[in-house]
Amino acid sequence: MPSYVVTGSSRGLGLGFVRAISSDPEKTVFAVIRSKSSASLLLDFIVKHPHNNVHVIEADNNDANALQNAAATVSEITGGTSNPEILENNLILYFRTNAVGPINTINAFLPLLRAGTTKKCLTISSSLGSPRFTNANDFSTFPSYGMSKAALNLAMAKYASRFRDEGLVFLTISPGLVKTMIGTKEEVDAAYAIFDRMSRKNDPDFEGPITIEQSANDILALLDKATVANSGTFVHRDGRDADYF
């Protein structure tokens, strides 16, 4: 598996290189930045990126010792050894965005939800957060992303259990393989083609990539039909059990 070190990755051409290279899941990218506090564009891209193949390393180009440490980090990862700190940071980043963030959002708006008339809340998850899906398809990739979505799935079930008697509905929905990736048309098409091939190995009838509009319309239609009886479930946008294709 080829590896690439890209400096100046927080924005501009450096970030462009990270996006282009990481579109191939067989490649590993080490994005070197001065500070995570000034790399919001890069961090946002990583959170939404379908491949778990970008590693962020903080190192100032003017600091020789920091660059030596960065090289040592790359050596550890590419040599097959485990770096607990990098793993932990990766997990925390995904959990903060995909689990803690939605929970904080729900808690902030919960009084308004309880006082409203519709009383419905949905979150977007992924089948990659399902143990049954993972085991059935031997899907070992994207571990941090999958674990964070599993946490979100359970959190929504907890909300459903807590507020069922009040008539509140909490749904967790897998939106499909939606075309949301950033990049050139060639990069995006190539990345989705890989996912499409992987999915069809397990489901020959897999629908393939869909548009944002199609996914959004289907999700809203499902939400409109949802009742307390559905609360706490994890489903595809068409209502099927999301633990499977």
Backbone bond lengths (Angstrom), bond angles and torsions (degrees), N, CA, C in turn:
res aa  C-N    CA-C-N  psi(-1)  N-CA   C-N-CA  omega(-1)  CA-C   N-CA-C  phi
1 M - - - 1.475 - - 1.531 109.14 -
2 P 1.338 119.53 116.60 1.466 121.48 -179.41 1.522 111.72 -69.01
3 S 1.327 115.62 145.48 1.456 121.90 179.82 1.526 109.65 -121.87
4 Y 1.340 116.08 147.31 1.449 121.99 -178.76 1.531 109.60 -131.46
5 V 1.321 116.64 135.19 1.458 122.25 172.44 1.525 107.51 -104.96
6 V 1.327 116.71 122.18 1.466 121.62 -178.38 1.528 108.08 -120.59
7 T 1.322 117.68 116.80 1.458 121.38 176.22 1.526 109.49 -90.00
8 G 1.319 115.63 163.22 1.465 119.47 -178.51 1.516 112.14 61.71
9 S 1.330 116.47 40.10 1.469 121.17 -170.50 1.522 114.63 -85.44
10 S 1.315 117.81 -3.92 1.461 119.34 -174.54 1.522 113.17 -72.22
11 R 1.337 117.25 -22.21 1.465 119.36 -179.10 1.529 109.46 -163.97
12 G 1.312 115.43 -179.61 1.453 121.75 173.39 1.510 114.94 59.92
13 L 1.319 115.30 -143.34 1.456 120.90 -175.58 1.533 111.69 -65.59
14 G 1.334 116.62 -35.27 1.464 119.05 177.85 1.504 111.81 -59.12
15 L 1.337 116.66 -46.31 1.461 121.19 177.02 1.523 110.40 -64.22
16 G 1.322 116.13 -35.81 1.464 119.92 177.48 1.520 111.89 -61.65
17 F 1.332 115.77 -40.71 1.465 119.69 177.00 1.530 110.73 -63.46
18 V 1.330 116.69 -42.75 1.468 120.49 179.62 1.522 110.26 -59.55
19 R 1.321 116.63 -45.81 1.467 120.23 -179.51 1.528 111.64 -62.43
20 A 1.316 115.77 -45.12 1.458 120.11 -176.53 1.526 111.58 -66.71
21 I 1.321 116.99 -47.49 1.465 120.56 -176.40 1.523 111.21 -68.20
22 S 1.331 116.81 -42.36 1.468 120.23 -175.22 1.518 113.34 -73.60
23 S 1.336 117.78 -5.98 1.465 119.37 176.13 1.526 111.02 -67.23
24 D 1.333 116.25 -18.99 1.462 121.70 176.19 1.532 107.60 -96.68
25 P 1.345 118.93 112.42 1.464 121.21 -176.57 1.520 113.81 -65.65
26 E 1.338 116.64 -12.92 1.460 120.04 178.66 1.524 112.31 -83.61
27 K 1.329 117.26 -2.63 1.457 121.38 -179.35 1.531 110.29 -111.58
28 T 1.320 115.79 145.65 1.461 121.96 177.26 1.522 108.96 -111.43
29 V 1.340 115.97 134.00 1.458 121.23 -177.71 1.532 109.64 -118.48
30 F 1.316 115.82 130.79 1.459 121.95 173.79 1.523 107.35 -106.94
31 A 1.327 115.49 106.67 1.460 121.73 -176.50 1.529 108.84 -91.83
32 V 1.329 116.66 109.18 1.456 121.68 -177.26 1.529 109.09 -94.05
33 I 1.342 115.97 126.28 1.463 121.85 -178.23 1.529 109.30 -135.17
34 R 1.322 116.17 160.65 1.468 119.22 177.38 1.516 111.19 -71.90
35 S 1.353 115.94 -44.15 1.464 119.49 -176.47 1.530 109.71 -156.32
36 K 1.312 116.14 141.37 1.468 120.53 177.36 1.529 111.17 -66.38
37 S 1.334 116.20 -24.76 1.470 119.47 -178.53 1.523 112.25 -65.35
38 S 1.328 117.29 -21.18 1.470 120.67 -179.70 1.528 111.75 -114.67
39 A 1.325 116.54 21.05 1.463 120.44 -176.50 1.522 112.05 -124.54
40 S 1.319 116.33 41.44 1.468 119.99 -176.54 1.527 112.43 -62.48
41 L 1.335 117.31 -36.64 1.466 119.84 179.67 1.524 111.06 -62.83
42 L 1.312 116.26 -43.30 1.465 121.12 179.00 1.526 110.82 -66.02
43 L 1.330 117.02 -46.95 1.468 120.39 -177.51 1.520 111.53 -65.05
44 D 1.328 117.13 -38.36 1.468 120.45 176.76 1.526 110.58 -64.00
45 F 1.321 116.42 -40.36 1.467 120.50 178.54 1.524 110.64 -62.07
46 I 1.336 117.37 -43.47 1.458 121.15 -177.74 1.520 111.17 -64.10
47 V 1.321 116.79 -42.22 1.469 120.30 -179.33 1.519 111.56 -60.81
48 K 1.333 117.37 -38.33 1.466 121.72 -177.57 1.523 112.92 -88.94
49 H 1.338 116.25 -9.11 1.457 120.47 -174.72 1.528 111.14 -72.27
50 P 1.329 118.78 134.23 1.472 120.20 -177.10 1.519 114.31 -73.82
51 H 1.336 118.10 -17.88 1.457 120.81 -179.11 1.533 109.59 -102.93
52 N 1.313 115.72 142.27 1.461 120.36 178.15 1.528 109.10 -96.12
53 N 1.339 116.59 56.51 1.470 120.36 -171.62 1.523 113.92 -124.69
54 V 1.343 116.92 18.77 1.461 120.97 177.45 1.521 109.09 -118.48
55 H 1.324 117.00 123.87 1.459 123.05 177.96 1.526 108.44 -111.99
56 V 1.319 116.60 129.67 1.460 121.48 179.59 1.530 109.38 -95.56
57 I 1.318 116.46 129.95 1.460 122.15 178.60 1.521 108.77 -127.28
58 E 1.327 116.63 126.57 1.459 121.18 177.97 1.527 109.90 -88.38
59 A 1.322 116.68 121.51 1.464 122.01 177.94 1.520 109.16 -164.52
60 D 1.317 115.98 128.60 1.465 121.60 177.44 1.527 108.67 -84.41
61 N 1.339 116.21 131.54 1.469 120.42 179.80 1.518 112.70 -60.54
62 N 1.332 117.41 -19.89 1.455 121.35 179.74 1.530 113.01 -89.44
63 D 1.330 116.29 -1.32 1.463 121.47 -177.41 1.525 108.83 -111.58
64 A 1.328 116.88 102.20 1.460 121.07 -175.73 1.524 112.22 -61.84
65 N 1.333 116.73 -39.39 1.462 119.71 179.88 1.524 111.60 -65.37
66 A 1.342 115.62 -40.21 1.463 119.68 178.53 1.522 110.76 -63.43
67 L 1.318 117.04 -37.96 1.464 120.52 178.91 1.525 111.18 -68.54
68 Q 1.324 117.03 -36.26 1.461 120.18 176.14 1.529 110.07 -63.86
69 N 1.333 116.45 -41.60 1.463 120.33 177.81 1.523 111.29 -64.94
70 A 1.333 115.50 -37.62 1.465 119.63 178.07 1.526 110.59 -63.12
71 A 1.341 115.61 -43.26 1.458 119.70 178.84 1.522 111.22 -63.40
72 A 1.339 116.03 -37.92 1.463 119.93 178.21 1.525 110.84 -64.64
73 T 1.341 116.27 -38.06 1.461 120.62 177.83 1.523 111.19 -63.57
74 V 1.335 116.00 -44.76 1.464 120.16 177.70 1.525 110.38 -61.44
75 S 1.315 116.18 -40.93 1.463 120.62 -179.97 1.516 111.64 -61.61
76 E 1.333 116.36 -41.67 1.457 120.36 -179.62 1.532 111.34 -63.93
77 I 1.318 115.17 -42.17 1.476 119.15 -176.97 1.521 110.81 -72.66
78 T 1.302 117.36 -46.88 1.465 119.63 -177.31 1.519 111.64 -72.24
79 G 1.334 116.44 -21.49 1.462 119.37 178.61 1.506 113.11 -83.95
80 G 1.307 116.53 0.16 1.452 119.59 176.10 1.517 114.04 90.79
81 T 1.337 117.87 -0.21 1.454 119.74 178.57 1.519 109.42 -86.72
82 S 1.329 115.19 159.24 1.457 120.61 -175.98 1.519 110.85 -96.97
83 N 1.312 116.47 137.88 1.454 121.97 175.10 1.527 107.57 -113.95
84 P 1.336 118.30 102.68 1.465 120.82 -175.17 1.514 113.65 -58.32
85 E 1.344 117.12 -35.77 1.458 119.49 -177.73 1.525 111.52 -66.66
86 I 1.335 116.71 -43.56 1.464 120.02 178.51 1.518 110.54 -64.26
87 L 1.337 116.44 -42.04 1.461 120.11 178.52 1.520 110.99 -60.94
88 E 1.328 116.39 -44.67 1.457 120.03 -178.70 1.521 111.31 -64.29
89 N 1.331 116.97 -43.69 1.464 120.20 179.08 1.521 111.48 -61.83
90 N 1.343 116.03 -38.92 1.452 120.82 178.69 1.529 111.14 -63.57
91 L 1.333 115.81 -44.91 1.463 120.48 179.23 1.528 111.02 -63.64
92 I 1.323 116.34 -45.12 1.466 120.32 -178.36 1.520 110.61 -62.22
93 L 1.322 117.64 -41.30 1.460 121.36 -179.94 1.524 110.85 -58.99
94 Y 1.330 116.89 -47.65 1.465 120.56 -178.86 1.527 111.67 -68.70
95 F 1.334 117.16 -42.59 1.461 119.66 -178.92 1.526 111.05 -65.72
96 R 1.328 116.52 -38.33 1.462 118.86 179.60 1.531 110.78 -62.49
97 T 1.323 116.65 -40.35 1.466 120.70 -177.08 1.522 112.28 -79.63
98 N 1.332 117.43 -45.56 1.464 120.86 -170.34 1.521 115.25 -93.64
99 A 1.330 118.22 -15.13 1.459 120.11 -179.38 1.528 111.58 -122.71
100 V 1.319 117.02 -58.00 1.462 120.36 -177.32 1.528 111.25 -64.53
101 G 1.338 116.96 -43.19 1.468 120.42 180.00 1.525 112.98 -58.00
102 P 1.349 119.09 -52.52 1.458 120.08 177.78 1.530 113.31 -60.48
103 I 1.338 117.42 -38.01 1.467 120.25 178.90 1.524 110.34 -63.17
104 N 1.330 117.34 -44.90 1.464 120.28 177.65 1.519 111.50 -62.06
105 T 1.328 116.46 -38.45 1.467 120.41 179.20 1.523 111.25 -65.38
106 I 1.323 116.95 -46.03 1.465 120.97 179.21 1.525 110.29 -61.23
107 N 1.332 116.50 -45.62 1.464 119.49 -178.80 1.522 111.84 -61.53
108 A 1.331 117.06 -35.88 1.464 120.80 -179.84 1.526 111.53 -66.59
109 F 1.325 116.49 -38.81 1.460 120.61 -176.25 1.523 113.65 -97.64
110 L 1.331 118.18 -0.28 1.459 121.31 -176.21 1.529 113.59 -58.27
111 P 1.345 119.20 -41.92 1.477 117.91 177.48 1.520 112.50 -59.11
112 L 1.328 118.13 -39.49 1.461 120.94 178.33 1.519 111.01 -69.34
113 L 1.332 117.09 -37.40 1.468 121.24 178.25 1.518 110.50 -63.06
114 R 1.324 117.17 -42.75 1.471 121.33 -179.11 1.531 111.13 -69.12
115 A 1.316 116.31 -30.41 1.471 119.53 -178.13 1.523 112.33 -85.99
116 G 1.329 117.44 -12.18 1.454 120.75 -176.48 1.520 113.10 -78.69
117 T 1.321 115.21 -176.66 1.462 120.77 179.56 1.526 112.69 -103.07
118 T 1.326 117.41 -30.87 1.474 120.48 -179.54 1.523 111.54 -78.95
119 K 1.322 117.61 -44.17 1.477 123.84 173.57 1.527 113.22 58.59
120 K 1.327 117.17 45.02 1.467 120.58 -179.80 1.524 110.53 -126.78
121 C 1.320 115.25 141.07 1.465 121.90 179.37 1.521 108.66 -138.82
122 L 1.331 116.71 133.49 1.467 119.36 176.83 1.513 110.25 -130.04
123 T 1.324 115.77 149.42 1.451 122.27 173.10 1.523 108.68 -126.30
124 I 1.314 115.63 152.26 1.465 121.20 179.49 1.521 109.27 -95.25
125 S 1.321 116.42 123.98 1.453 121.33 -179.23 1.523 109.57 -124.35
126 S 1.316 117.30 -152.50 1.460 122.11 -177.11 1.519 109.10 -158.31
127 S 1.328 116.00 147.85 1.465 120.18 175.14 1.524 111.56 -64.24
128 L 1.334 117.40 -16.58 1.458 120.12 176.25 1.524 111.63 -65.75
129 G 1.332 117.40 -13.29 1.456 121.98 176.21 1.513 113.31 -93.23
130 S 1.321 117.47 10.59 1.463 122.12 -178.56 1.523 111.11 -104.99
131 P 1.336 119.21 122.62 1.472 120.71 175.53 1.529 112.17 -60.23
132 R 1.331 116.98 -38.65 1.468 119.41 -179.07 1.523 111.29 -65.94
133 F 1.335 117.07 -42.06 1.462 120.82 177.77 1.527 110.15 -63.12
134 T 1.330 115.73 -44.39 1.463 120.39 -178.03 1.521 111.17 -61.66
135 N 1.327 116.80 -46.55 1.461 120.63 -179.50 1.523 112.59 -68.62
136 A 1.323 115.99 -38.67 1.467 119.73 -177.17 1.522 111.80 -67.97
137 N 1.346 116.30 -28.67 1.461 120.18 -174.54 1.523 113.93 -114.77
138 D 1.346 117.08 7.76 1.466 120.99 -177.78 1.527 110.99 49.16
139 F 1.326 116.19 46.37 1.463 122.20 -174.16 1.520 108.71 -96.33
140 S 1.332 116.70 90.22 1.461 121.34 -175.10 1.525 113.61 -94.64
141 T 1.321 118.25 -5.55 1.467 120.74 -176.75 1.527 111.72 -80.65
142 F 1.337 116.37 166.30 1.471 125.00 178.63 1.537 112.22 54.50
143 P 1.336 118.97 50.72 1.467 120.51 -174.61 1.530 114.37 -62.81
144 S 1.335 117.60 -44.65 1.464 119.41 -177.53 1.525 110.99 -64.53
145 Y 1.314 116.18 -43.43 1.464 120.52 178.19 1.530 110.20 -61.25
146 G 1.333 116.51 -47.76 1.460 120.33 -177.99 1.517 112.71 -62.07
147 M 1.335 117.15 -43.32 1.464 120.31 -179.74 1.520 111.76 -65.17
148 S 1.335 116.59 -37.15 1.466 119.22 179.06 1.525 110.99 -67.35
149 K 1.334 117.09 -36.62 1.462 120.13 177.55 1.531 110.97 -71.51
150 A 1.333 117.86 -32.92 1.468 120.69 175.58 1.529 109.89 -62.39
151 A 1.336 116.12 -40.48 1.462 120.37 177.48 1.528 110.81 -62.76
152 L 1.321 116.75 -40.61 1.464 120.97 177.84 1.525 110.78 -64.00
153 N 1.334 117.01 -43.16 1.472 120.58 179.89 1.524 110.92 -57.76
154 L 1.325 116.23 -44.87 1.466 119.68 -178.82 1.522 110.81 -70.04
155 A 1.330 117.28 -37.41 1.460 120.09 178.44 1.522 110.95 -59.42
156 M 1.311 116.78 -41.83 1.470 119.96 179.62 1.526 111.24 -66.93
157 A 1.330 116.77 -36.05 1.466 119.61 176.04 1.528 110.45 -64.55
158 K 1.335 116.45 -36.68 1.460 120.68 177.69 1.528 111.10 -64.93
159 Y 1.332 116.13 -43.89 1.463 119.53 176.75 1.534 110.40 -59.94
160 A 1.330 115.73 -44.01 1.465 119.94 -179.37 1.517 111.03 -60.05
161 S 1.310 116.95 -43.47 1.460 120.85 179.85 1.527 111.39 -65.20
162 R 1.320 115.90 -40.25 1.471 120.00 -177.31 1.516 112.28 -68.73
163 F 1.331 118.52 -37.33 1.460 120.45 -170.94 1.530 113.64 -113.73
164 R 1.315 117.33 14.68 1.471 120.09 -179.46 1.528 111.42 -59.99
165 D 1.332 116.20 -42.07 1.470 119.90 -177.43 1.523 112.53 -66.39
166 E 1.326 117.16 -18.91 1.465 120.79 178.00 1.529 111.68 -91.65
167 G 1.321 116.70 0.32 1.459 120.01 178.02 1.512 114.64 81.89
168 L 1.332 118.08 14.47 1.469 120.83 177.94 1.529 110.05 -82.18
169 V 1.332 115.42 141.58 1.469 121.78 -178.55 1.532 108.80 -114.93
170 F 1.337 115.49 126.21 1.458 121.28 176.92 1.522 108.47 -122.06
171 L 1.335 115.77 119.79 1.457 121.20 -179.43 1.523 110.63 -118.46
172 T 1.317 115.99 141.42 1.462 121.39 171.56 1.518 107.09 -114.88
173 I 1.334 117.06 125.45 1.460 120.91 -169.78 1.524 111.76 -124.65
174 S 1.332 115.46 134.84 1.454 121.86 170.44 1.525 107.22 -91.38
175 P 1.331 118.60 117.22 1.459 121.23 -169.09 1.519 115.70 -82.05
176 G 1.357 118.19 -5.94 1.454 120.59 -173.36 1.516 110.16 96.97
177 L 1.309 116.46 178.06 1.468 121.50 177.91 1.528 107.65 -84.10
178 V 1.334 115.69 88.04 1.466 122.25 -171.51 1.532 110.00 -90.77
179 K 1.322 115.67 138.69 1.462 121.66 -178.31 1.534 110.44 -78.29
180 T 1.334 115.47 82.58 1.464 121.08 -179.86 1.518 112.49 -117.47
181 M 1.320 118.16 -1.95 1.457 121.32 -174.93 1.519 112.13 -67.58
182 I 1.327 114.82 144.40 1.461 121.82 178.08 1.524 109.59 -91.79
183 G 1.334 116.61 140.61 1.462 120.85 177.91 1.513 110.71 146.63
184 T 1.323 116.06 -179.11 1.454 119.41 177.08 1.520 109.58 -70.91
185 K 1.334 116.76 164.78 1.460 120.44 -179.57 1.531 110.58 -59.30
186 E 1.321 116.29 -39.88 1.463 120.05 -179.30 1.523 111.24 -64.82
187 E 1.345 117.11 -43.65 1.460 121.45 179.22 1.523 111.36 -63.50
188 V 1.328 115.03 -45.87 1.464 120.25 -177.84 1.527 110.95 -65.31
189 D 1.329 116.78 -46.22 1.466 120.41 -179.52 1.530 111.14 -61.19
190 A 1.332 116.19 -40.01 1.459 120.09 -179.34 1.525 111.10 -65.78
191 A 1.330 116.70 -41.53 1.464 120.55 -179.59 1.523 111.34 -65.97
192 Y 1.333 116.75 -44.65 1.467 119.26 -178.91 1.526 111.64 -70.26
193 A 1.315 116.91 -28.77 1.470 119.89 176.89 1.526 110.45 -63.63
194 I 1.332 116.57 -36.13 1.460 120.74 177.74 1.523 110.41 -65.24
195 F 1.332 117.23 -46.50 1.459 120.92 178.29 1.521 111.19 -62.88
196 D 1.311 116.10 -38.59 1.458 120.56 -179.51 1.526 110.59 -62.58
197 R 1.342 116.89 -44.15 1.465 120.50 179.28 1.532 110.99 -64.63
198 M 1.325 116.31 -41.75 1.461 119.98 179.28 1.518 111.20 -62.38
199 S 1.319 116.91 -41.31 1.462 121.28 -177.58 1.518 111.75 -69.72
200 R 1.323 116.95 -38.03 1.463 120.07 -177.18 1.536 112.50 -72.07
201 K 1.321 117.29 -16.93 1.459 119.39 174.45 1.523 110.79 -62.23
202 N 1.331 115.85 -33.73 1.458 121.56 -177.35 1.527 112.60 -101.15
203 D 1.319 116.05 -21.47 1.462 120.21 -179.27 1.527 108.85 -143.88
204 P 1.350 117.42 96.03 1.476 120.52 -178.51 1.518 113.23 -58.89
205 D 1.340 116.88 -21.81 1.464 120.92 -178.51 1.528 112.80 -95.80
206 F 1.324 116.46 12.76 1.470 120.03 -179.97 1.528 109.94 -54.78
207 E 1.332 116.09 135.36 1.464 121.13 -172.57 1.523 113.94 -72.41
208 G 1.327 117.12 -21.13 1.460 119.88 -177.93 1.516 111.90 86.62
209 P 1.329 117.16 -176.03 1.461 121.23 -179.35 1.525 111.50 -63.24
210 I 1.329 115.82 142.99 1.464 121.01 179.51 1.529 109.26 -126.88
211 T 1.326 115.59 164.97 1.463 120.53 -178.93 1.519 110.98 -80.10
212 I 1.315 114.98 160.32 1.464 120.61 176.30 1.519 110.26 -60.05
213 E 1.335 116.48 -41.09 1.465 120.63 -177.83 1.523 111.31 -62.82
214 Q 1.324 116.95 -43.84 1.469 120.28 179.99 1.524 110.99 -62.10
215 S 1.316 116.42 -46.12 1.455 120.30 -179.25 1.527 111.04 -63.57
216 A 1.330 116.69 -46.64 1.471 120.46 -178.19 1.521 111.52 -61.68
217 N 1.326 117.95 -43.56 1.460 120.93 -179.37 1.525 111.60 -64.14
218 D 1.338 116.45 -41.76 1.472 120.05 179.52 1.524 111.06 -65.92
219 I 1.327 116.54 -40.34 1.463 120.35 -179.25 1.526 110.66 -65.03
220 L 1.323 116.96 -44.35 1.462 120.30 -179.95 1.525 111.42 -64.99
221 A 1.320 116.95 -35.99 1.462 120.45 176.96 1.525 110.60 -65.37
222 L 1.325 116.24 -40.25 1.459 120.34 178.09 1.521 110.94 -66.46
223 L 1.316 117.06 -42.86 1.457 121.03 178.67 1.525 111.03 -61.17
224 D 1.317 116.17 -38.83 1.463 121.26 -179.32 1.527 111.26 -61.84
225 K 1.335 116.88 -34.15 1.466 121.80 -177.66 1.520 113.39 -88.26
226 A 1.324 117.28 -12.80 1.457 120.78 -173.88 1.520 112.55 -66.72
227 T 1.325 115.05 144.34 1.463 121.84 178.09 1.526 108.98 -128.98
228 V 1.317 116.20 177.77 1.459 120.82 178.49 1.528 110.59 -59.47
229 A 1.324 116.43 -30.15 1.464 120.07 178.96 1.519 111.94 -62.35
230 N 1.340 117.89 -25.67 1.463 122.35 179.46 1.526 112.79 -91.82
231 S 1.331 116.78 -9.76 1.452 120.52 -172.02 1.532 111.28 -60.48
232 G 1.318 115.81 136.04 1.457 121.88 179.29 1.512 114.67 90.64
233 T 1.325 117.55 -2.38 1.463 120.00 -177.81 1.533 111.01 -86.59
234 F 1.320 113.82 158.40 1.470 122.31 178.17 1.523 106.24 -118.54
235 V 1.332 116.96 108.73 1.463 121.07 -170.42 1.524 111.92 -133.17
236 H 1.331 114.92 159.28 1.459 120.63 169.13 1.521 108.53 -70.27
237 R 1.295 115.93 167.21 1.470 119.30 -177.26 1.521 112.23 -65.41
238 D 1.354 118.23 -14.74 1.465 120.93 176.88 1.528 111.63 -96.76
239 G 1.347 117.32 5.26 1.458 120.69 177.40 1.507 115.92 96.65
240 R 1.348 117.57 -8.73 1.473 120.12 179.30 1.531 110.18 -71.89
241 D 1.314 115.07 155.26 1.461 122.15 177.05 1.528 109.03 -58.25
242 A 1.324 118.24 121.86 1.460 121.96 -176.10 1.524 112.53 -81.34
243 D 1.333 118.03 -1.50 1.457 119.78 174.01 1.525 111.16 -71.63
244 Y 1.339 116.02 -9.58 1.451 120.97 178.74 1.529 108.01 -133.79
245 F 1.345 117.11 168.27 1.464 120.58 174.52 1.512 108.67 -64.63
